Amino acid sequence: MGILDGKAAIVTGSGRGVGRGHCLHLAKNGAKVVVNDILLEEAQKVAEEIKAAGGEAIASNADIGTRAGCEALVQQCVDAFGHIDIAINNAGIVRDKTLLKLEDAEFELVLRIHVMGTFWIAQAAAKKMIEQGTGGSIINTTSGAGLQGSIGQSNYAAAKAGIAALTLNQAAELGRYGITANAIAPAA
């Protein structure tokens, strides 16, 4: 018996690192997990690791840099496990350059993956959670760069600060539905 028995979760950017850790911890505590990574092979490795330990998991390479990809990922969880209870926004990308060298496309890409992906996943997951009437949990990933700045990472810092602010609004707006929204800041 685990504290998350019967719960279904998605974790973006979970083929390696912190995201992989989220998936393993969720599964260890009883959750069924959709392991999402743009590199399907990496997501499959984590899903297989969870299954080998007796858990339930599926792999997904839905692109969280698009609304359609985010909505598909949430629906994949519902289709596979019947519902969604937890959405962890962990996916990210870096395009490091100092402010004077940073190009628009590099700035926009980082913001799209981090901020828009977090927004799209949270919105799609919250709509499903409200429809289910079960509440749920949204966990977003920010960082020290977004809270303190980081030389050579104007785009990343802006995105992570945006996620912190977005999380505050999500918590304020979704609490009435029994949905919590929190952020973690690894290495902050």
GIHUZI-V816070 format. One record per residue. N is the residue number from 1. RES is the residue in three letters. BURIAL is # if it has 16 or more other ideal C-beta (glycine too) atoms within 10 Angstrom, else .. Layout:
# GIHUZI-V816070
N | RES | BURIAL
N | RES | BURIAL
This chain:
# GIHUZI-V816070
1 | MET | .
2 | GLY | .
3 | ILE | .
4 | LEU | #
5 | ASP | .
6 | GLY | .
7 | LYS | #
8 | ALA | #
9 | ALA | #
10 | ILE | #
11 | VAL | #
12 | THR | #
13 | GLY | #
14 | SER | #
15 | GLY | #
16 | ARG | .
17 | GLY | .
18 | VAL | #
19 | GLY | #
20 | ARG | #
21 | GLY | .
22 | HIS | #
23 | CYS | #
24 | LEU | #
25 | HIS | .
26 | LEU | #
27 | ALA | #
28 | LYS | .
29 | ASN | .
30 | GLY | .
31 | ALA | #
32 | LYS | #
33 | VAL | #
34 | VAL | #
35 | VAL | #
36 | ASN | #
37 | ASP | #
38 | ILE | #
39 | LEU | .
40 | LEU | #
41 | GLU | .
42 | GLU | #
43 | ALA | #
44 | GLN | #
45 | LYS | #
46 | VAL | #
47 | ALA | #
48 | GLU | .
49 | GLU | #
50 | ILE | #
51 | LYS | .
52 | ALA | .
53 | ALA | .
54 | GLY | .
55 | GLY | #
56 | GLU | #
57 | ALA | #
58 | ILE | #
59 | ALA | #
60 | SER | #
61 | ASN | #
62 | ALA | #
63 | ASP | #
64 | ILE | #
65 | GLY | #
66 | THR | .
67 | ARG | #
68 | ALA | .
69 | GLY | #
70 | CYS | #
71 | GLU | #
72 | ALA | #
73 | LEU | #
74 | VAL | #
75 | GLN | .
76 | GLN | #
77 | CYS | #
78 | VAL | #
79 | ASP | .
80 | ALA | #
81 | PHE | #
82 | GLY | .
83 | HIS | #
84 | ILE | #
85 | ASP | #
86 | ILE | #
87 | ALA | #
88 | ILE | #
89 | ASN | #
90 | ASN | #
91 | ALA | #
92 | GLY | #
93 | ILE | #
94 | VAL | #
95 | ARG | #
96 | ASP | .
97 | LYS | .
98 | THR | .
99 | LEU | .
100 | LEU | .
101 | LYS | .
102 | LEU | #
103 | GLU | .
104 | ASP | .
105 | ALA | .
106 | GLU | #
107 | PHE | #
108 | GLU | .
109 | LEU | #
110 | VAL | #
111 | LEU | #
112 | ARG | #
113 | ILE | #
114 | HIS | #
115 | VAL | #
116 | MET | #
117 | GLY | #
118 | THR | #
119 | PHE | #
120 | TRP | #
121 | ILE | #
122 | ALA | #
123 | GLN | #
124 | ALA | #
125 | ALA | #
126 | ALA | #
127 | LYS | .
128 | LYS | #
129 | MET | #
130 | ILE | #
131 | GLU | .
132 | GLN | .
133 | GLY | .
134 | THR | .
135 | GLY | .
136 | GLY | #
137 | SER | #
138 | ILE | #
139 | ILE | #
140 | ASN | #
141 | THR | #
142 | THR | #
143 | SER | #
144 | GLY | .
145 | ALA | #
146 | GLY | #
147 | LEU | .
148 | GLN | .
149 | GLY | .
150 | SER | .
151 | ILE | .
152 | GLY | .
153 | GLN | #
154 | SER | #
155 | ASN | #
156 | TYR | #
157 | ALA | #
158 | ALA | #
159 | ALA | #
160 | LYS | #
161 | ALA | #
162 | GLY | #
163 | ILE | #
164 | ALA | #
165 | ALA | .
166 | LEU | #
167 | THR | #
168 | LEU | .
169 | ASN | .
170 | GLN | #
171 | ALA | #
172 | ALA | .
173 | GLU | .
174 | LEU | #
175 | GLY | .
176 | ARG | .
177 | TYR | .
178 | GLY | .
179 | ILE | #
180 | THR | .
181 | ALA | #
182 | ASN | .
183 | ALA | #
184 | ILE | .
185 | ALA | #
186 | PRO | .
187 | ALA | .
188 | ALA | .
